[in-house]
Amino acid sequence: MNDIDFILSELRAISEPEYLEKMAHFGIDITKAFGIRVPNIRKLAKTIGKNQNLSLQLWETGFHEARLLACFIGDYKLVTESQIDSWTKDFNSWDICDQACANLFVKTPYFKSKVLEFANAEAEFVKRTAFVLMACAAVHLKKSLMKPFTNFYQSLSGKLMIIEILLKKQLTGP
């Protein structure tokens, strides 16, 4: 199950077009979406297994759910710094940003430098990536956190108010 056309047809088959309205309600960009609940995408990901090449192909389609699936089947051991930069520039929804960070980016050796780099970005989802990476690190990297977080917070002092702005934006909708 590594043919891109077959995977896209599977995504279409499990879509629920009426779910698009709910996605939009939560601020998800549905301009290129099928309307699939995340648990159903995860189920498909388990069937496929880890496949970095397919992950990269799925990402390039630009379909919302294909990009989520790419986050689930990608192999963090094969993620490059260039891939992180490229995908982050493509983010157009908070959920894709969050899933890429939680499932792939935080597990790479690049996450610390990306937090510092992306926190200074102007683009909303690039900046969000920095803060999501910090949150994911708190969950995934519990043993080695104190020093990285001290450094993150020191370098980001004065920028933390952006969290409040982004949260308000997410809570009030588009």
Phi, psi and chi 1 to 4 in degrees:
 res  aa     phi    psi   chi1   chi2   chi3   chi4
   1 MET       -   61.7 -170.1 -174.2  -82.8      -
   2 ASN  -126.7   19.9   58.0    5.9      -      -
   3 ASP   -90.8  122.8  176.0   58.0      -      -
   4 ILE   -59.9  -40.6 -169.1   73.9      -      -
   5 ASP   -65.4  -38.6  -66.7  -35.8      -      -
   6 PHE   -64.9  -43.4  178.1   74.9      -      -
   7 ILE   -62.4  -44.1  -61.5  -63.1      -      -
   8 LEU   -63.3  -37.2  -70.8  174.9      -      -
   9 SER   -67.6  -34.8   70.5      -      -      -
  10 GLU   -65.0  -41.3  -72.6  -65.9  -56.2      -
  11 LEU   -62.9  -43.2  -72.3  170.2      -      -
  12 ARG   -62.5  -37.8  -74.8 -175.9 -175.5   95.2
  13 ALA   -65.9  -31.4      -      -      -      -
  14 ILE   -98.3    7.6   61.6  172.1      -      -
  15 SER   -73.0  153.2   69.7      -      -      -
  16 GLU  -128.1   91.1  -58.0  173.2   49.7      -
  17 PRO   -52.2  -30.7  -27.2   35.2      -      -
  18 GLU   -68.5  -19.3   63.7  -82.3    0.9      -
  19 TYR   -72.8  -19.3 -170.8   64.8      -      -
  20 LEU   -56.7  -37.8  -71.2  168.1      -      -
  21 GLU   -61.9  -41.8 -172.0  177.1  -36.8      -
  22 LYS   -66.3  -41.1 -171.1  166.6 -168.6  170.5
  23 MET   -59.4  -46.3  -68.9  168.9   64.9      -
  24 ALA   -62.0  -38.1      -      -      -      -
  25 HIS   -58.6  -33.5  173.7   76.1      -      -
  26 PHE   -91.5   15.1  -74.0  106.7      -      -
  27 GLY    80.9   18.1      -      -      -      -
  28 ILE   -88.6  132.6  -64.5  170.5      -      -
  29 ASP   -69.7  116.7 -178.5   -7.8      -      -
  30 ILE  -107.8   15.5   60.1  167.1      -      -
  31 THR   -62.0  -26.4   54.2      -      -      -
  32 LYS  -136.6   58.2 -147.5  169.9  170.2 -169.1
  33 ALA  -128.6  153.7      -      -      -      -
  34 PHE   -94.3  -32.3  -61.2  117.9      -      -
  35 GLY    94.1   68.3      -      -      -      -
  36 ILE  -128.0  132.6  -54.1  170.9      -      -
  37 ARG   -70.2  141.3  -62.0  169.0 -166.2  -90.3
  38 VAL   -55.2  -42.4  172.2      -      -      -
  39 PRO   -58.0  -31.8  -25.7   34.8      -      -
  40 ASN   -72.4  -33.7  -65.9  -26.8      -      -
  41 ILE   -69.1  -40.6  -59.4  169.7      -      -
  42 ARG   -63.0  -38.1  -74.4 -172.1 -176.0  -80.5
  43 LYS   -61.6  -44.1 -166.1 -178.8  -61.1 -178.4
  44 LEU   -63.9  -39.8 -179.2   58.5      -      -
  45 ALA   -60.6  -39.7      -      -      -      -
  46 LYS   -64.4  -35.9  -76.5 -175.7 -179.1  179.9
  47 THR   -66.4  -38.6  -56.0      -      -      -
  48 ILE   -76.8  -42.8  -63.8  168.8      -      -
  49 GLY    82.7  179.9      -      -      -      -
  50 LYS   -68.6  131.2  -66.1  -67.7  178.3 -162.0
  51 ASN  -159.2   93.7 -173.5  -32.7      -      -
  52 GLN   -64.0  -41.3 -178.4   66.8    4.4      -
  53 ASN   -63.0  -44.9  -72.1  -27.3      -      -
  54 LEU   -64.6  -37.5 -176.7   57.6      -      -
  55 SER   -56.9  -46.9  172.3      -      -      -
  56 LEU   -64.7  -39.1  -64.5  171.0      -      -
  57 GLN   -65.8  -43.3  -69.0  175.6   41.9      -
  58 LEU   -61.4  -42.1  -74.4  165.0      -      -
  59 TRP   -57.9  -43.3 -171.6  -92.8      -      -
  60 GLU   -65.1  -19.2  -71.2  -56.1  -46.1      -
  61 THR   -67.2  -27.1   68.9      -      -      -
  62 GLY    81.3   -5.0      -      -      -      -
  63 PHE   -72.9  136.4  -72.2  107.2      -      -
  64 HIS   -53.2  -55.8 -177.2   83.1      -      -
  65 GLU   -68.9  -30.0  -67.6   86.4  -10.7      -
  66 ALA   -65.4  -36.4      -      -      -      -
  67 ARG   -70.8  -37.5  -73.8 -174.2  166.7  178.7
  68 LEU   -62.8  -44.7  -74.4  173.6      -      -
  69 LEU   -59.9  -39.6 -177.5   58.9      -      -
  70 ALA   -58.5  -39.3      -      -      -      -
  71 CYS   -65.3  -34.0  -64.0      -      -      -
  72 PHE   -80.0  -32.1  -60.1  147.0      -      -
  73 ILE  -100.9   -8.8   67.6  168.2      -      -
  74 GLY   -63.6  153.5      -      -      -      -
  75 ASP  -105.5  109.1 -175.6  -14.4      -      -
  76 TYR   -57.2  -26.8   74.1   90.4      -      -
  77 LYS   -67.9  -19.8  -65.6  173.9 -169.6  160.3
  78 LEU  -106.9    1.0  -59.3  175.4      -      -
  79 VAL   -73.1  131.3  170.2      -      -      -
  80 THR  -101.3  163.3   64.0      -      -      -
  81 GLU   -61.6  -37.3 -173.0  171.9   12.1      -
  82 SER   -62.5  -39.4  169.0      -      -      -
  83 GLN   -64.2  -43.0  178.7 -175.1  -15.2      -
  84 ILE   -59.0  -46.6  -66.8  172.0      -      -
  85 ASP   -61.4  -45.8  -68.4  -21.0      -      -
  86 SER   -64.6  -49.3  174.9      -      -      -
  87 TRP   -63.7  -41.2  -76.7   25.3      -      -
  88 THR   -61.5  -39.3  -60.0      -      -      -
  89 LYS   -65.4  -26.1  -73.0  176.4 -172.7  161.4
  90 ASP   -84.0  -14.4  -71.8  -16.7      -      -
  91 PHE   -55.6  130.6  -68.8  158.5      -      -
  92 ASN  -133.7    6.7   63.9  -10.4      -      -
  93 SER  -148.4  144.6  -83.3      -      -      -
  94 TRP   -61.5  -35.6   61.0  -92.2      -      -
  95 ASP   -69.0  -36.8   61.5  -28.0      -      -
  96 ILE   -68.1  -42.8  -67.3  176.4      -      -
  97 CYS   -55.7  -50.2  171.9      -      -      -
  98 ASP   -64.3  -41.6  -66.5    5.6      -      -
  99 GLN   -69.8  -40.0  -66.3  -63.6  -15.7      -
 100 ALA   -62.6  -41.9      -      -      -      -
 101 CYS   -65.2  -48.0  -70.7      -      -      -
 102 ALA   -71.8  -36.5      -      -      -      -
 103 ASN   -93.7  -23.1  -68.2  -69.0      -      -
 104 LEU  -129.8  -61.4  -66.7  173.4      -      -
 105 PHE   -62.3  -42.1  -61.9  172.9      -      -
 106 VAL   -66.2  -20.8   75.1      -      -      -
 107 LYS   -88.6   -2.2  -60.9  173.0 -174.6  176.4
 108 THR   -91.6  162.4   70.5      -      -      -
 109 PRO   -72.9   -4.5   18.8  -24.6      -      -
 110 TYR   -94.2   -8.8  -44.9  109.5      -      -
 111 PHE   -59.8  -38.9   96.0   89.4      -      -
 112 LYS   -64.2  -45.7  -67.0  175.6 -169.4  173.1
 113 SER   -67.6  -32.0   64.7      -      -      -
 114 LYS   -70.7  -34.0  -67.5  -59.2  166.8 -172.4
 115 VAL   -58.4  -49.6  165.8      -      -      -
 116 LEU   -66.9  -40.1  -61.7  173.7      -      -
 117 GLU   -67.1  -50.0  176.4 -174.6  -19.6      -
 118 PHE   -73.3  -24.5  -65.8  158.1      -      -
 119 ALA   -63.8  -23.1      -      -      -      -
 120 ASN   -92.4    1.3  -65.6  -46.2      -      -
 121 ALA   -73.3  155.1      -      -      -      -
 122 GLU   -86.8  -37.4  -68.3  -64.6  -40.8      -
 123 ALA   -64.0  133.4      -      -      -      -
 124 GLU   -55.2  -50.3  174.9 -174.8   -8.3      -
 125 PHE   -77.2  -23.0  -68.6  112.7      -      -
 126 VAL   -69.5  -46.2  176.7      -      -      -
 127 LYS   -62.5  -41.9 -173.3  177.2  -69.6  -71.5
 128 ARG   -57.8  -38.3  179.7 -173.7  178.5   95.5
 129 THR   -55.2  -41.5  -59.9      -      -      -
 130 ALA   -59.8  -46.6      -      -      -      -
 131 PHE   -74.4  -33.9  -68.5   98.3      -      -
 132 VAL   -67.8  -39.2  172.7      -      -      -
 133 LEU   -60.4  -39.8  -80.0  171.7      -      -
 134 MET   -64.4  -43.1  -76.7 -169.3  -75.3      -
 135 ALA   -64.6  -42.2      -      -      -      -
 136 CYS   -65.4  -38.0  -69.3      -      -      -
 137 ALA   -61.9  -37.5      -      -      -      -
 138 ALA   -62.3  -32.2      -      -      -      -
 139 VAL   -85.0  -46.4  171.8      -      -      -
 140 HIS   -87.8  -27.1  -66.7  -68.2      -      -
 141 LEU  -119.4   45.9  -51.5  173.2      -      -
 142 LYS   -56.0  -36.5  -66.4  175.7 -173.7  162.8
 143 LYS   -70.2  -32.1  -68.1 -179.7 -177.4  173.0
 144 SER  -118.4   38.7   60.0      -      -      -
 145 LEU   -91.1  -35.9  -87.4 -174.3      -      -
 146 MET   -53.8  -52.0 -144.1   40.6  170.9      -
 147 LYS   -64.6  -48.6 -173.0  171.0  172.1   39.4
 148 PRO   -58.6  -40.1  -22.3   29.7      -      -
 149 PHE   -71.3  -35.3  -88.1   97.6      -      -
 150 THR   -60.6  -45.3  -57.8      -      -      -
 151 ASN   -64.1  -42.9  -66.7  -20.5      -      -
 152 PHE   -60.0  -50.0  -69.7  153.9      -      -
 153 TYR   -66.9  -36.6  -69.0  130.2      -      -
 154 GLN   -64.6  -43.1  -73.6  172.9   -9.3      -
 155 SER   -75.9  -19.6   66.4      -      -      -
 156 LEU  -103.2    3.7  -62.8  175.7      -      -
 157 SER   -57.9  138.9   63.5      -      -      -
 158 GLY    90.9  -19.7      -      -      -      -
 159 LYS  -100.6   -9.3  -66.3 -178.7 -172.4 -170.0
 160 LEU   -67.6  -18.3  -65.3  177.7      -      -
 161 MET   -65.0  -21.8  -72.2 -171.4  -13.2      -
 162 ILE   -62.4  -29.0 -166.2   69.1      -      -
 163 ILE   -58.8  -45.5  -67.7  174.6      -      -
 164 GLU   -60.4  -42.3 -178.9 -178.9   -7.7      -
 165 ILE   -64.2  -45.7  -65.0  166.1      -      -
 166 LEU   -65.8  -40.0  -68.3  173.8      -      -
 167 LEU   -64.2  -44.0  -75.6  172.8      -      -
 168 LYS   -60.3  -40.7  -77.6 -179.0 -177.8  176.7
 169 LYS   -63.0  -43.2 -174.3  174.7 -177.9  179.1
 170 GLN   -67.7  -38.3  -69.7  -61.8  -36.9      -
 171 LEU   -73.0  -32.6  -67.9  173.2      -      -
 172 THR   -90.4  -10.0   58.4      -      -      -
 173 GLY    83.1  178.1      -      -      -      -
 174 PRO   -71.3      -   14.5  -16.9      -      -
